[in-house]
Amino acid sequence: MRPYFEKMPGFGKPLKENRIARTQDSRARLEAIEAEIVAAKKARQEVGIPTAKINERGSLTVWQRLEYLVDPGTWQPLHSLYNPMDNEEGSTNVVDGLGKIGGRWAVIIGFDNKVLAGAWIAGQPDNILRVTNLAKRLHIPLVWLVNCSGVKLPDQEKFYADRRGSGAPFFRHAELEQAGIPVLAGIYGTNPAGGGYQAISPTILLAHKGANIAVGGAGIVSGMSPQGGFDVAGLEQLIANTRGMKDRPPGSVDTHFGATGFFTRVYDEETGVLDGIKEYMRAIPAYDPMFFRVAEPAEPQLPASDLYHLLPFNQKSDYSFDDILARLVDASEHLEFRPGYGPEVYTGLVKIDGMLVGAIGNRQGLLPKGYPEYADYPGIGGKLYRQGLIKMNEFVTHCARDRVPVIWFQDTTGIDVGDIAEKAELLGLGQSLVYSIQQADVPMMLVVLRKGSAAAHYIMGGPTANRQNAFTLGTAATEIYVMHGETAAVASYARRAIKDKDSGKPLEPLAQKMNEMAQKYYATSRPAYCARYGFVDEIVDLKALRGYLKAFAGAVYQNPKSICPRHQMLLPRIIKG
């Protein structure tokens, strides 16, 4: 069955000049933040030993290895600014993202050999867990560029121990392999201790001739017999031992290719390792994209540049979600599920690179008169009501039945509140949506267009409340918080205001505290903050969003765990009636 898709409601209507004029300031602010994010990402790449010096030593940087390895035009970086422990290095010392290698999608991660020779540092375990989760959820290979000197020893207490410590990737690699997901490793440089396990835990090990992997490196082996302290004689012996170990490091190619056979292949050139990864990637199970395409790929018939006019930077301004979607999906076409019911949310089928994908998003502005039907107050877009929650539950369940992946587009202030809303069962319907998403077992991704707030951020595909979320993107307009800063200040200090008033205390100091709290909420919800502390996996330029959608769809359909034949799907038939 080939679904019939309709043009988006605003298709073919050019943006009016007066509307463009009104949004020039909004566009300027969006582009300014995007420029700041780009500059921060560029600065992150410049940290550590200069590229020229690395090259003089006969090595490539991780960035150069990625450029050689990944098919041109397919790299979609993630976690570029992630630094949850505020490391002085400005990162977690790994670089990762989605990209094609030899025509196959993979999750790719590499140690930054410009910084501490790729050592483990604080925050890195959580970054790696995000990456292994991504490979598991998309069911595609994980490719490692291993160049890890071990541990940043002065900070070991920040990452070594605990259930989510640096050892977790080793059992996560085993989980991926047990699920039939290969882990490929290209191995460079010296990799002792933790670096040795980063190298040995993958499925296929491809090494450069100068690489070594070991339980302990020269420094560790030389110090394995503690004497209770240090003196000059002990240091002289340590120096001699260390020099000998440096000349003959444990775990060299002679050992792990010639004796143990751990290295599958060894290459004289660094690029040879990357060519080997490409060869192995071409050998993995992967469907030709045409197997799952419901139509030939087609670019949106409306330009992505319009997004800067259509998405207001001002969080209180409304806009047409349908117009946004029309700039992101194939041919600007869709099939809407239950239009008119639950008007605060859009649900429907779209095509991304010819692949069928479910789309869910918040609509903005005043809702039709008489909605929500259970209350005497008007409905406002961005907030969730009874019908919208029911509709999303239904749509996710139908997508699960038809094995259709889902992309969420979030711009929400939360769920309707008050005793009337409680009687309308909104609390239970919100948790029902969490249940529906969790039982769906289809990959999902989230784009926080502007606001991600309150429980609605959780239940609308947010990474916190489900295991289906592969990754989350933000934009230059993104804000994520439990509630708006002013609302939080009121919730925190309303009773205090009554006490101060009744006791005759001046209210100015309390007003100042409330303003400070509101400002703190604003500062800790901005795009760069969201990226640094992992609220999102990447802040993306509006014009680059479609590239991530195509990467998601391509990865999901590359080697899915389950299939529903298109002629047996129910959702398109339900929509058509």
ROLOMI-119674 format. One line per field, with one value per residue (C-alpha): residue number from 1; residue in three letters; chain; z, y, x. Coordinates in nm, 2 decimals, decimal comma. Example, Ala and Ser with C-alpha at 12.3 -4.5 7.8 and 13.67 -1.06 7.14 Angstrom:
REM ROLOMI-119674
k	1	2;
r	ALA	SER;
c	A	A;
z	0,78	0,71;
y	-0,45	-0,11;
x	1,23	1,37;
REM end
This chain:
REM ROLOMI-119674
k	1	2	3	4	5	6	7	8	9	10	11	12	13	14	15	16	17	18	19	20	21	22	23	24	25	26	27	28	29	30	31	32	33	34	35	36	37	38	39	40	41	42	43	44	45	46	47	48	49	50	51	52	53	54	55	56	57	58	59	60	61	62	63	64	65	66	67	68	69	70	71	72	73	74	75	76	77	78	79	80	81	82	83	84	85	86	87	88	89	90	91	92	93	94	95	96	97	98	99	100	101	102	103	104	105	106	107	108	109	110	111	112	113	114	115	116	117	118	119	120	121	122	123	124	125	126	127	128	129	130	131	132	133	134	135	136	137	138	139	140	141	142	143	144	145	146	147	148	149	150	151	152	153	154	155	156	157	158	159	160	161	162	163	164	165	166	167	168	169	170	171	172	173	174	175	176	177	178	179	180	181	182	183	184	185	186	187	188	189	190	191	192	193	194	195	196	197	198	199	200	201	202	203	204	205	206	207	208	209	210	211	212	213	214	215	216	217	218	219	220	221	222	223	224	225	226	227	228	229	230	231	232	233	234	235	236	237	238	239	240	241	242	243	244	245	246	247	248	249	250	251	252	253	254	255	256	257	258	259	260	261	262	263	264	265	266	267	268	269	270	271	272	273	274	275	276	277	278	279	280	281	282	283	284	285	286	287	288	289	290	291	292	293	294	295	296	297	298	299	300	301	302	303	304	305	306	307	308	309	310	311	312	313	314	315	316	317	318	319	320	321	322	323	324	325	326	327	328	329	330	331	332	333	334	335	336	337	338	339	340	341	342	343	344	345	346	347	348	349	350	351	352	353	354	355	356	357	358	359	360	361	362	363	364	365	366	367	368	369	370	371	372	373	374	375	376	377	378	379	380	381	382	383	384	385	386	387	388	389	390	391	392	393	394	395	396	397	398	399	400	401	402	403	404	405	406	407	408	409	410	411	412	413	414	415	416	417	418	419	420	421	422	423	424	425	426	427	428	429	430	431	432	433	434	435	436	437	438	439	440	441	442	443	444	445	446	447	448	449	450	451	452	453	454	455	456	457	458	459	460	461	462	463	464	465	466	467	468	469	470	471	472	473	474	475	476	477	478	479	480	481	482	483	484	485	486	487	488	489	490	491	492	493	494	495	496	497	498	499	500	501	502	503	504	505	506	507	508	509	510	511	512	513	514	515	516	517	518	519	520	521	522	523	524	525	526	527	528	529	530	531	532	533	534	535	536	537	538	539	540	541	542	543	544	545	546	547	548	549	550	551	552	553	554	555	556	557	558	559	560	561	562	563	564	565	566	567	568	569	570	571	572	573	574	575	576	577;
r	MET	ARG	PRO	TYR	PHE	GLU	LYS	MET	PRO	GLY	PHE	GLY	LYS	PRO	LEU	LYS	GLU	ASN	ARG	ILE	ALA	ARG	THR	GLN	ASP	SER	ARG	ALA	ARG	LEU	GLU	ALA	ILE	GLU	ALA	GLU	ILE	VAL	ALA	ALA	LYS	LYS	ALA	ARG	GLN	GLU	VAL	GLY	ILE	PRO	THR	ALA	LYS	ILE	ASN	GLU	ARG	GLY	SER	LEU	THR	VAL	TRP	GLN	ARG	LEU	GLU	TYR	LEU	VAL	ASP	PRO	GLY	THR	TRP	GLN	PRO	LEU	HIS	SER	LEU	TYR	ASN	PRO	MET	ASP	ASN	GLU	GLU	GLY	SER	THR	ASN	VAL	VAL	ASP	GLY	LEU	GLY	LYS	ILE	GLY	GLY	ARG	TRP	ALA	VAL	ILE	ILE	GLY	PHE	ASP	ASN	LYS	VAL	LEU	ALA	GLY	ALA	TRP	ILE	ALA	GLY	GLN	PRO	ASP	ASN	ILE	LEU	ARG	VAL	THR	ASN	LEU	ALA	LYS	ARG	LEU	HIS	ILE	PRO	LEU	VAL	TRP	LEU	VAL	ASN	CYS	SER	GLY	VAL	LYS	LEU	PRO	ASP	GLN	GLU	LYS	PHE	TYR	ALA	ASP	ARG	ARG	GLY	SER	GLY	ALA	PRO	PHE	PHE	ARG	HIS	ALA	GLU	LEU	GLU	GLN	ALA	GLY	ILE	PRO	VAL	LEU	ALA	GLY	ILE	TYR	GLY	THR	ASN	PRO	ALA	GLY	GLY	GLY	TYR	GLN	ALA	ILE	SER	PRO	THR	ILE	LEU	LEU	ALA	HIS	LYS	GLY	ALA	ASN	ILE	ALA	VAL	GLY	GLY	ALA	GLY	ILE	VAL	SER	GLY	MET	SER	PRO	GLN	GLY	GLY	PHE	ASP	VAL	ALA	GLY	LEU	GLU	GLN	LEU	ILE	ALA	ASN	THR	ARG	GLY	MET	LYS	ASP	ARG	PRO	PRO	GLY	SER	VAL	ASP	THR	HIS	PHE	GLY	ALA	THR	GLY	PHE	PHE	THR	ARG	VAL	TYR	ASP	GLU	GLU	THR	GLY	VAL	LEU	ASP	GLY	ILE	LYS	GLU	TYR	MET	ARG	ALA	ILE	PRO	ALA	TYR	ASP	PRO	MET	PHE	PHE	ARG	VAL	ALA	GLU	PRO	ALA	GLU	PRO	GLN	LEU	PRO	ALA	SER	ASP	LEU	TYR	HIS	LEU	LEU	PRO	PHE	ASN	GLN	LYS	SER	ASP	TYR	SER	PHE	ASP	ASP	ILE	LEU	ALA	ARG	LEU	VAL	ASP	ALA	SER	GLU	HIS	LEU	GLU	PHE	ARG	PRO	GLY	TYR	GLY	PRO	GLU	VAL	TYR	THR	GLY	LEU	VAL	LYS	ILE	ASP	GLY	MET	LEU	VAL	GLY	ALA	ILE	GLY	ASN	ARG	GLN	GLY	LEU	LEU	PRO	LYS	GLY	TYR	PRO	GLU	TYR	ALA	ASP	TYR	PRO	GLY	ILE	GLY	GLY	LYS	LEU	TYR	ARG	GLN	GLY	LEU	ILE	LYS	MET	ASN	GLU	PHE	VAL	THR	HIS	CYS	ALA	ARG	ASP	ARG	VAL	PRO	VAL	ILE	TRP	PHE	GLN	ASP	THR	THR	GLY	ILE	ASP	VAL	GLY	ASP	ILE	ALA	GLU	LYS	ALA	GLU	LEU	LEU	GLY	LEU	GLY	GLN	SER	LEU	VAL	TYR	SER	ILE	GLN	GLN	ALA	ASP	VAL	PRO	MET	MET	LEU	VAL	VAL	LEU	ARG	LYS	GLY	SER	ALA	ALA	ALA	HIS	TYR	ILE	MET	GLY	GLY	PRO	THR	ALA	ASN	ARG	GLN	ASN	ALA	PHE	THR	LEU	GLY	THR	ALA	ALA	THR	GLU	ILE	TYR	VAL	MET	HIS	GLY	GLU	THR	ALA	ALA	VAL	ALA	SER	TYR	ALA	ARG	ARG	ALA	ILE	LYS	ASP	LYS	ASP	SER	GLY	LYS	PRO	LEU	GLU	PRO	LEU	ALA	GLN	LYS	MET	ASN	GLU	MET	ALA	GLN	LYS	TYR	TYR	ALA	THR	SER	ARG	PRO	ALA	TYR	CYS	ALA	ARG	TYR	GLY	PHE	VAL	ASP	GLU	ILE	VAL	ASP	LEU	LYS	ALA	LEU	ARG	GLY	TYR	LEU	LYS	ALA	PHE	ALA	GLY	ALA	VAL	TYR	GLN	ASN	PRO	LYS	SER	ILE	CYS	PRO	ARG	HIS	GLN	MET	LEU	LEU	PRO	ARG	ILE	ILE	LYS	GLY;
c	A	A	A	A	A	A	A	A	A	A	A	A	A	A	A	A	A	A	A	A	A	A	A	A	A	A	A	A	A	A	A	A	A	A	A	A	A	A	A	A	A	A	A	A	A	A	A	A	A	A	A	A	A	A	A	A	A	A	A	A	A	A	A	A	A	A	A	A	A	A	A	A	A	A	A	A	A	A	A	A	A	A	A	A	A	A	A	A	A	A	A	A	A	A	A	A	A	A	A	A	A	A	A	A	A	A	A	A	A	A	A	A	A	A	A	A	A	A	A	A	A	A	A	A	A	A	A	A	A	A	A	A	A	A	A	A	A	A	A	A	A	A	A	A	A	A	A	A	A	A	A	A	A	A	A	A	A	A	A	A	A	A	A	A	A	A	A	A	A	A	A	A	A	A	A	A	A	A	A	A	A	A	A	A	A	A	A	A	A	A	A	A	A	A	A	A	A	A	A	A	A	A	A	A	A	A	A	A	A	A	A	A	A	A	A	A	A	A	A	A	A	A	A	A	A	A	A	A	A	A	A	A	A	A	A	A	A	A	A	A	A	A	A	A	A	A	A	A	A	A	A	A	A	A	A	A	A	A	A	A	A	A	A	A	A	A	A	A	A	A	A	A	A	A	A	A	A	A	A	A	A	A	A	A	A	A	A	A	A	A	A	A	A	A	A	A	A	A	A	A	A	A	A	A	A	A	A	A	A	A	A	A	A	A	A	A	A	A	A	A	A	A	A	A	A	A	A	A	A	A	A	A	A	A	A	A	A	A	A	A	A	A	A	A	A	A	A	A	A	A	A	A	A	A	A	A	A	A	A	A	A	A	A	A	A	A	A	A	A	A	A	A	A	A	A	A	A	A	A	A	A	A	A	A	A	A	A	A	A	A	A	A	A	A	A	A	A	A	A	A	A	A	A	A	A	A	A	A	A	A	A	A	A	A	A	A	A	A	A	A	A	A	A	A	A	A	A	A	A	A	A	A	A	A	A	A	A	A	A	A	A	A	A	A	A	A	A	A	A	A	A	A	A	A	A	A	A	A	A	A	A	A	A	A	A	A	A	A	A	A	A	A	A	A	A	A	A	A	A	A	A	A	A	A	A	A	A	A	A	A	A	A	A	A	A	A	A	A	A	A	A	A	A	A	A	A	A	A	A	A	A	A	A	A	A	A	A	A	A	A	A	A	A	A	A	A	A	A	A	A	A	A	A	A	A	A	A	A	A	A	A	A	A	A	A	A	A	A	A	A	A	A	A	A	A	A	A	A	A	A	A	A	A	A	A	A	A	A	A	A	A	A	A	A	A	A	A;
z	0,00	-0,10	0,13	-0,02	0,13	0,13	0,11	0,44	0,51	0,43	0,12	-0,16	0,03	0,03	0,35	0,35	0,36	0,67	0,85	0,76	0,87	1,21	1,26	1,16	1,52	1,61	1,32	1,43	1,78	1,66	1,43	1,69	1,94	1,66	1,59	1,96	1,96	1,65	1,80	2,12	1,92	1,72	2,04	2,18	1,88	1,93	2,29	2,37	2,16	1,82	1,53	1,35	1,64	1,65	1,28	1,32	1,56	1,27	1,40	1,29	1,54	1,61	1,40	1,10	1,15	1,15	0,83	0,65	0,79	0,76	0,42	0,31	0,41	0,66	0,98	1,25	1,56	1,91	2,26	2,11	2,42	2,68	2,99	3,29	3,55	3,43	3,34	3,27	2,93	2,83	2,73	2,83	2,61	2,35	2,02	1,89	1,65	1,37	1,03	0,74	0,69	0,36	0,30	0,64	0,93	1,26	1,59	1,60	1,90	1,95	2,22	2,17	2,14	2,16	2,52	2,78	2,51	2,52	2,89	3,09	3,26	3,46	3,28	3,01	3,15	3,11	2,76	2,66	2,81	2,59	2,29	2,37	2,44	2,09	1,92	2,11	2,04	1,67	1,64	1,44	1,48	1,73	1,59	1,83	1,75	2,05	2,16	2,53	2,77	3,06	3,35	3,45	3,78	4,00	3,94	3,97	4,23	3,98	3,73	3,83	4,07	4,10	3,89	3,61	3,63	3,36	3,37	3,26	2,89	2,91	3,00	2,77	2,48	2,59	2,59	2,24	2,11	2,28	2,09	1,76	1,74	1,64	1,81	1,58	1,71	1,53	1,78	1,79	2,03	2,38	2,56	2,91	3,19	3,11	2,76	2,72	2,81	2,57	2,30	2,40	2,47	2,10	1,85	1,59	1,67	1,39	1,50	1,37	1,39	1,67	1,89	2,21	2,46	2,81	3,15	3,27	3,10	3,17	3,46	3,63	3,58	3,71	4,03	4,11	4,42	4,66	4,93	5,16	5,03	4,80	4,84	4,60	4,56	4,48	4,23	4,05	4,02	3,90	3,63	3,50	3,50	3,33	3,06	2,98	2,97	2,74	2,49	2,52	2,63	2,72	2,48	2,15	1,81	1,85	2,14	2,04	1,67	1,68	2,00	2,13	1,80	1,96	1,67	1,37	1,14	1,17	0,93	0,86	0,80	1,02	0,73	0,67	1,00	0,88	0,54	0,74	0,94	0,61	0,48	0,79	0,79	0,43	0,56	0,83	0,79	0,63	0,41	0,10	0,18	-0,11	0,09	0,33	0,12	0,06	-0,20	-0,37	-0,15	-0,21	-0,05	0,12	-0,14	0,11	0,20	0,54	0,56	0,63	0,97	1,10	1,03	1,13	1,48	1,70	1,95	2,19	2,39	2,42	2,05	1,87	1,53	1,30	1,38	1,04	0,87	1,06	0,96	0,60	0,59	0,73	0,56	0,21	-0,05	0,24	0,26	0,55	0,66	0,98	1,24	1,40	1,29	1,50	1,80	2,06	1,86	2,09	1,93	1,58	1,51	1,16	0,92	0,72	0,49	0,57	0,28	0,15	0,49	0,68	1,02	1,28	1,38	1,70	1,79	2,00	1,82	1,95	1,99	2,11	2,06	1,93	2,14	2,38	2,42	2,65	2,67	3,04	3,15	3,12	3,04	2,70	2,58	2,49	2,25	2,41	2,70	2,70	2,77	2,79	2,42	2,32	2,57	2,45	2,09	2,15	2,34	2,04	1,78	1,96	2,00	1,63	1,53	1,76	1,59	1,25	1,35	1,26	1,43	1,59	1,59	1,86	1,82	2,16	2,25	2,57	2,88	3,06	3,13	3,24	3,62	3,88	4,03	3,71	3,52	3,79	3,75	3,37	3,46	3,31	3,57	3,47	3,10	3,12	3,29	3,03	2,76	2,94	2,94	2,57	2,47	2,67	2,54	2,18	2,15	1,84	1,81	1,88	1,87	2,01	1,89	2,15	1,93	2,21	2,55	2,73	3,06	3,35	3,31	2,95	2,87	3,02	2,86	2,51	2,41	2,66	2,74	3,11	3,10	2,84	2,69	2,33	2,30	2,08	2,11	2,17	1,98	2,08	1,88	1,95	2,10	2,33	2,70	2,93	3,29	3,55	3,52	3,41	3,65	3,76	3,83	4,03	4,23	4,31	4,41	4,64	4,80	4,80	5,16	5,27	5,12	5,33	5,65	5,58	5,49	5,81	6,03	5,88	5,72	5,40	5,08	4,87	4,99	4,91	4,57	4,50	4,60	4,37	4,08	4,14	4,13	3,81	3,66	3,77	3,60	3,28	3,29	3,36	3,08	2,78	2,48	2,56	2,92	2,80	2,58	2,84	3,11	2,89	2,88	2,50	2,30	2,06	1,98	1,60	1,36	1,22	0,87	0,98	1,15	0,84	0,82	1,17	1,08	0,77	0,98	1,23	0,97	0,77	1,09	1,21	0,89	0,83	1,02	1,23	1,48	1,36	1,04	0,95	0,58	0,44	0,29	0,64	0,82	0,99	1,07	0,71	0,66	0,99	0,87	0,53	0,68;
y	0,00	0,34	0,60	0,91	1,22	1,57	1,90	2,08	2,34	2,64	2,48	2,72	3,04	3,27	3,44	3,79	4,08	4,24	3,91	3,89	4,25	4,17	3,88	4,04	4,09	3,73	3,60	3,81	3,67	3,31	3,35	3,53	3,24	2,99	3,18	3,16	2,79	2,74	2,94	2,74	2,41	2,55	2,65	2,30	2,15	2,38	2,27	2,07	2,01	2,20	1,98	2,07	1,93	1,60	1,57	1,63	1,33	1,12	1,10	1,23	1,40	1,25	1,52	1,42	1,06	1,13	1,34	1,05	0,78	0,93	0,95	1,31	1,51	1,25	1,35	1,46	1,55	1,50	1,61	1,88	2,10	1,83	1,89	1,81	1,81	2,15	2,00	2,25	2,08	2,20	1,85	1,49	1,41	1,21	1,31	1,14	1,15	0,97	0,92	0,68	0,47	0,28	0,36	0,23	0,43	0,40	0,56	0,68	0,79	0,86	0,98	1,33	1,25	1,62	1,64	1,43	1,17	1,07	1,00	0,92	1,24	1,33	1,32	1,08	0,77	0,94	1,06	0,70	0,56	0,80	0,67	0,30	0,37	0,54	0,24	0,00	0,20	0,24	-0,11	0,00	-0,06	0,13	0,24	0,34	0,53	0,42	0,64	0,64	0,69	0,56	0,78	1,14	1,02	1,33	1,32	0,95	0,99	1,18	0,89	0,56	0,41	0,39	0,21	0,47	0,49	0,44	0,06	0,06	0,08	-0,26	-0,44	-0,21	-0,33	-0,69	-0,60	-0,46	-0,77	-1,00	-0,80	-0,86	-0,51	-0,51	-0,28	-0,20	-0,05	0,13	0,14	0,39	0,49	0,37	0,23	0,10	0,01	0,16	0,23	-0,14	-0,24	0,03	-0,15	-0,51	-0,50	-0,43	-0,71	-0,64	-0,49	-0,31	-0,16	0,07	-0,07	0,16	0,08	-0,12	-0,23	-0,36	-0,42	-0,18	0,06	0,13	0,36	0,12	-0,19	0,00	0,09	-0,24	-0,31	-0,02	0,03	0,25	0,57	0,72	0,80	0,88	0,52	0,41	0,68	0,58	0,23	0,36	0,57	0,27	0,05	0,31	0,37	0,00	-0,03	0,28	0,11	-0,22	-0,13	-0,42	-0,53	-0,43	-0,55	-0,83	-0,96	-0,90	-0,98	-1,22	-1,41	-1,36	-1,28	-1,01	-0,77	-0,89	-0,68	-0,44	-0,15	0,04	0,37	0,54	0,57	0,19	0,13	0,36	0,18	-0,15	-0,01	0,09	-0,26	-0,42	-0,18	-0,28	-0,64	-0,59	-0,66	-0,36	-0,32	-0,12	0,19	0,12	-0,18	0,05	0,36	0,44	0,70	0,84	1,09	1,45	1,77	1,99	2,22	2,51	2,64	2,58	2,95	3,02	2,86	3,17	3,37	3,11	3,02	3,32	3,37	3,53	3,24	3,42	3,46	3,19	3,03	2,76	2,42	2,29	2,56	2,45	2,08	2,17	2,30	1,97	1,68	1,53	1,73	1,92	1,65	1,47	1,25	1,40	1,16	1,28	1,64	1,86	1,62	1,73	2,05	2,14	1,87	1,76	1,39	1,25	1,05	1,21	1,10	1,16	1,07	0,85	0,67	0,66	0,84	0,95	1,32	1,47	1,84	2,11	2,36	2,72	3,00	3,02	2,69	2,66	2,79	2,54	2,35	2,20	2,05	1,98	2,34	2,69	2,85	2,88	2,64	2,77	2,60	2,46	2,32	1,97	1,88	1,56	1,50	1,58	1,33	1,06	1,13	1,10	0,77	0,64	0,76	0,62	0,29	0,27	0,36	0,08	-0,17	-0,06	-0,04	0,33	0,54	0,87	1,22	1,45	1,83	1,99	2,34	2,30	2,49	2,18	1,99	2,16	2,20	2,25	2,03	2,04	1,90	1,63	1,52	1,51	1,24	1,44	1,30	0,94	1,02	1,17	0,86	0,65	0,83	0,73	0,37	0,38	0,51	0,25	-0,04	0,09	-0,03	0,18	0,43	0,79	1,13	1,46	1,82	2,08	2,37	2,62	2,53	2,20	2,24	2,05	1,69	1,76	1,76	1,41	1,26	1,40	1,18	1,34	1,14	1,13	0,92	0,65	0,42	0,48	0,82	0,78	1,14	1,49	1,81	2,17	2,50	2,85	2,92	2,62	2,65	2,35	2,39	2,23	2,55	2,91	3,10	3,35	3,06	2,88	3,20	3,23	2,86	2,90	3,23	3,29	3,17	3,36	3,68	3,63	3,59	3,89	4,10	4,00	4,06	4,41	4,33	4,52	4,32	4,46	4,21	3,92	4,07	4,08	3,71	3,62	3,82	3,65	3,30	3,38	3,50	3,19	2,97	3,17	3,14	2,76	2,69	2,85	2,65	2,64	2,54	2,27	2,13	2,15	1,97	1,71	1,84	1,79	1,59	1,88	2,23	2,24	2,53	2,54	2,50	2,18	2,01	1,81	1,64	1,49	1,38	1,20	1,04	0,92	0,77	0,61	0,46	0,33	0,15	0,02	-0,30	-0,29	-0,56	-0,60	-0,52	-0,45	-0,49	-0,16	-0,32	-0,46	-0,13	0,00	0,36	0,49	0,32	0,46	0,81	0,77	0,62;
x	0,00	0,14	-0,01	-0,15	0,00	-0,15	0,03	0,09	-0,18	0,05	0,20	0,27	0,19	0,50	0,58	0,42	0,66	0,51	0,54	0,91	0,96	0,81	1,04	1,37	1,47	1,37	1,58	1,88	1,86	1,84	2,13	2,34	2,29	2,37	2,69	2,78	2,72	2,93	3,22	3,20	3,22	3,51	3,70	3,64	3,82	4,12	4,18	4,49	4,81	4,79	4,70	5,03	5,23	5,02	5,09	5,46	5,46	5,33	4,97	4,63	4,40	4,06	3,90	4,12	4,04	3,67	3,70	3,87	3,64	3,29	3,12	3,11	2,80	2,67	2,84	2,59	2,78	2,64	2,75	2,99	2,96	2,88	3,08	2,86	3,15	3,29	3,62	3,90	3,95	3,60	3,48	3,45	3,75	3,55	3,40	3,09	2,80	2,60	2,76	2,78	3,09	3,11	2,74	2,62	2,50	2,70	2,73	3,09	3,30	3,67	3,90	4,05	4,42	4,50	4,40	4,59	4,65	4,29	4,26	3,95	3,82	3,51	3,18	3,31	3,13	2,79	2,88	2,98	2,66	2,46	2,65	2,60	2,23	2,21	2,36	2,14	1,82	1,89	2,03	2,34	2,71	2,92	3,26	3,54	3,86	4,06	4,36	4,33	4,63	4,43	4,31	4,35	4,49	4,45	4,07	4,01	3,74	3,52	3,48	3,65	3,39	3,01	2,75	2,78	3,16	3,42	3,40	3,03	3,12	3,28	2,97	2,77	2,98	2,90	2,53	2,55	2,73	2,47	2,20	2,38	2,52	2,89	3,14	3,44	3,76	4,04	4,33	4,61	4,88	4,93	4,63	4,70	4,46	4,12	4,24	4,33	3,97	3,83	4,03	3,97	3,59	3,48	3,41	3,67	4,01	4,20	4,53	4,80	5,15	5,25	4,95	4,96	4,69	4,76	4,62	4,89	5,13	5,49	5,42	5,19	5,41	5,71	5,53	5,36	5,57	5,50	5,77	5,57	5,71	5,98	6,35	6,63	6,74	6,39	6,35	6,67	6,54	6,20	6,37	6,56	6,25	6,04	6,30	6,31	5,93	5,91	6,14	5,94	5,59	5,36	5,08	5,25	5,16	5,41	5,21	4,85	4,89	5,17	5,09	4,74	4,57	4,35	4,43	4,24	4,45	4,75	4,82	5,13	4,94	4,69	4,45	4,48	4,30	4,02	4,00	3,98	3,68	3,51	3,56	3,41	3,12	3,04	3,02	2,75	2,38	2,20	1,90	1,92	1,71	1,48	1,35	1,16	1,10	0,73	0,83	1,14	1,33	1,22	1,34	1,08	0,91	0,95	1,29	1,46	1,56	1,19	1,23	1,41	1,10	0,85	0,99	0,97	1,25	1,00	0,86	0,52	0,47	0,27	0,33	0,21	0,36	0,24	0,44	0,75	0,70	0,65	1,01	1,15	0,97	0,98	0,78	0,62	0,35	0,18	-0,11	-0,26	-0,41	-0,74	-0,73	-0,96	-0,95	-0,70	-0,62	-0,33	-0,11	-0,03	0,00	0,06	0,27	0,54	0,83	1,19	1,43	1,14	1,10	0,78	0,80	0,55	0,55	0,41	0,42	0,27	0,04	0,04	-0,21	-0,57	-0,75	-1,11	-1,39	-1,53	-1,20	-1,10	-1,45	-1,43	-1,36	-1,51	-1,17	-1,01	-0,74	-0,40	-0,16	0,16	-0,04	-0,18	-0,54	-0,75	-0,81	-0,45	-0,32	-0,56	-0,47	-0,09	-0,15	-0,35	-0,10	0,21	0,03	-0,06	0,30	0,42	0,19	0,31	0,67	0,69	0,96	0,85	1,00	0,87	0,87	0,83	0,73	0,52	0,44	0,31	-0,01	-0,34	-0,36	-0,63	-0,90	-1,10	-0,80	-0,76	-1,12	-1,05	-0,79	-0,49	-0,25	-0,34	-0,34	0,01	0,14	-0,05	0,15	0,47	0,34	0,24	0,58	0,76	0,56	0,60	0,96	1,02	1,31	1,22	1,40	1,31	1,35	1,29	1,19	1,15	1,01	1,05	0,87	0,72	0,59	0,51	0,88	0,90	0,59	0,64	0,93	1,17	1,49	1,42	1,10	1,15	1,41	1,29	1,46	1,77	1,88	1,74	1,82	1,77	1,77	1,88	1,54	1,54	1,47	1,43	1,31	1,07	0,87	0,91	1,15	0,88	0,64	0,91	0,98	0,61	0,59	0,89	0,81	0,43	0,39	0,69	0,54	0,23	0,43	0,65	0,34	0,16	0,46	0,52	0,85	0,94	0,87	1,16	1,42	1,18	1,11	1,48	1,52	1,24	1,39	1,73	1,56	1,38	1,71	1,89	1,62	1,66	2,04	2,03	1,78	1,96	2,08	2,45	2,37	2,13	2,41	2,68	2,48	2,31	1,95	1,99	2,24	2,32	2,21	2,16	2,12	1,76	1,89	2,07	1,77	1,67	2,01	1,96	1,61	1,75	2,02	1,76	1,53	1,82	1,97	1,63	1,55	1,91	1,87	1,54	1,47	1,11	0,91	0,55	0,49	0,36	0,05	-0,04	-0,01	-0,33	-0,23	-0,24	-0,58	-0,72	-0,61	-0,77	-1,09;
REM end
